[in-house]
Amino acid sequence: MDDSVTVLLIILAIIGFGWLFQRIRKKILSLFRGWVGEKKTTFYLWLSLNSKVYQRFHDIIIPSENGTTQIDHLLVSPYGLFIVETKNKTGWIFGSKGQKEWTQSLYGNNYSFQNPTRQTFRQKKILSEFLGVNESTIHTIIYFVGNCKFKTELPDNVIRSRLGKYIKQFKDRVLPPEEVDRVVGEIEYYVSESSITTRDHMQSLHKRHNSTTVCPKCGSNLVERTAKKGPNAGTKFLGCENYPKCRFTKDI
């Protein structure tokens, strides 16, 4: 083989290895940041809330008819159930309740991530069905633990400090003691018996988001619709049959 060809192949191999290494590095860093964020939240909950009043469960994967959902932190109390979704991000955060994706701006670069209120919408629905409790007794919280600043007005349940104080503002007792005991017992039993792994959850997540028949947000059916106005008027798309409660859409 010609020396120049050999050199070229070596250079291409080095470039390919470097690209692969960077992708793996980014994935590992992302997983590590997520893990650190969840551990921070676990500590804050331990520090700020009475464990006898707010019984805590962490990193629970719950099954449903439409795949699984993973809950970072779940609190059970007489004041209701609290789902806490942790986001460990730095920089500026832009978003709104209705947007599909929010934006993280860091050192002049923008990164998109799924609107977390959509995650907690689905988590709340599945948890309600799984435990047989009314959705009105479940509160959802998105908690940013990184050094970030909100640059747009976000929903009230999206916070970046005083997690315990936010939870303790709910003072109406909505669950009697026997119902709290039932819910805690069911969760403890499920956690001890469940064989669902994080890998199973990720496979379920991939399958759900690639579905053309089931809404990945709420589990309702997807139906074909036609845009009636705007720049995409006349274009067909898939929309959730649960509209306007659920506004998920998908291009065809």
C-alpha positions, 0 to 999 in steps of 0.5 A: 500500500502506498505510504500516503494512503497509509498516512491518510487512513491513520489520520481518518482513524484518529479523527474517527476515534476522536469523534467517538471519544467526544460523543462517549465523553458527553454522554458520560458527563450528562449521566454524571450531572444527572446523577449529581443533581438527583443526589443534591435533591435527595440531600435537600429533601432530607435536610428540609422535610420531616421524614415522618411526615413526608415519606420519600422514594427515589428513582422509581420506574413505574409501568403503564399501558404505554411504556414506563415512566421514571420518577426522580423523587416521590414524596407521600404525605397527608398533604398529597403526593409530590413528584420532583423532577430534577434538572441539573443545568447551568447558564440561562434557561428559556421556555414556557409551558406550551413549548415542546422544548426549552433552551439552555444558553451557556457560553454563547451556545444554545442547547435544547431539552424537552419541556419538563412540564410535559414529563411531569404531566405524564408522570402524574397521570401514570402515578394516579392510575398506578396507585388509584389516587385522584390526580388532584392530590398529586403535585408536580415540581421541576427543580433546577439544582445547577447554577442557572437563571430563568430568563423567561417567565416559567410556571410556578412549579418550576423552581431553583431554590427553597424546595422544602419551603415550596412543598410545605406551602401545601397545608391542606390535608387531602389524604387520611392516615389510612390512605397514606399508609396504603399508598406507602405500602403499595410503593414499598411492595412494588419497589421490593418486587419490581424487576424493571431496570433503567435499560428497560425504561430507556428501551420503552422511552425510545419505542414510545417516542417513535410510535405513530399511534400512541401519544408519548405524552399522555398515552392517548391515541394519535389521530391525523389532523390538518393544519387550518391556518398559519404557514403550515396551513393544509399540512397533515400532522399527527395530533393527540386525540386528548386535545386541548388537554394534551397538545402533542403533535408530530410531523408525518 
